[in-house]
Amino acid sequence: MTTRLFRCRVLVDGKVRCQFEGDNESSGEHWRETGHARCTCCGAFLELGEQLNCLRCIGWTRTNLIDITDCVAVAPSVIEGAAYRGMLLIDLLAMTSDGSIESAVQSAHPDLYRGVEMPWDPIPVIAALYGIERTWREEFGHPARMTDATITSCANYLIEWTERAGRTVLGFDDDHATIRDLANRLRHQVGVADDPMRGVNCFDCDGSLVRIYRPPTVETQRRVAEALRPVIAQRHAERTYGVVVSAPFPVDAEKVSGSDADGLEDLWGCQRCQRVYEPSEYYLAVRAKLEAEAVEKAG
């Protein structure tokens, strides 16, 4: 198994990029010796202009907040549809319930809520988001909320101030993880989670490779067109003049760079460092894993 490598992206004296590259432990030593900052969420070295956290993690936090609002919007329909089939979605009901400690229902009937919570119960979304919102309001000096907290209103506030929080709030990594876990659990509860096919680990960072599909690049399309040009010309001549086709059809023309019959590139990508693997690179990664397993078994 390969170890995740961290590449320092700090410009030394504003001119030359730092050439350090190493695992998590050596990266921590490099950070302590040089002061080159790392993202508190993913550990990657920060680029010029980034503070506390990288823009990628800040963007993921904002995307997860948007997904939370979308999932909550369709949750009533999902719950109603399940009820018609005789199913009761307890976890989804708990996540979308009024779980704030300032809840008017809990304040009016405290005995109903005493001793009924279990450690494995899902966290109500409103409680988690409102807790983060209050922390950010204190950090930014914003006044306390004047209206009742709702999932949508809390999420909208957090979306608006995500970038500033990612640059200034010291506990942003905890908020990032909480929001990520809430979004992931909600996606599965409402049935919109896109769980990808997982493969071997990434050469660069040891992250999990997942199967991705994307439109072929312009360069790929040009290569495919170049490979098919003689075939098209021969077939045109056959239809027009009755000439026998002599040019063989390029077998790999439809598979250039992993392109499938639908015109999409069938590739593998790393969820952590975003590196995209060509088919040949992925086969090398699979071979490296098999060889490592064979050595481990032999030892």
Order of alpha helices (4+ residues) and beta strands (2+ residues): beta-beta-beta-beta-alpha-alpha-alpha-alpha-alpha-alpha-alpha-alpha-beta-beta-alpha-beta-beta-alpha
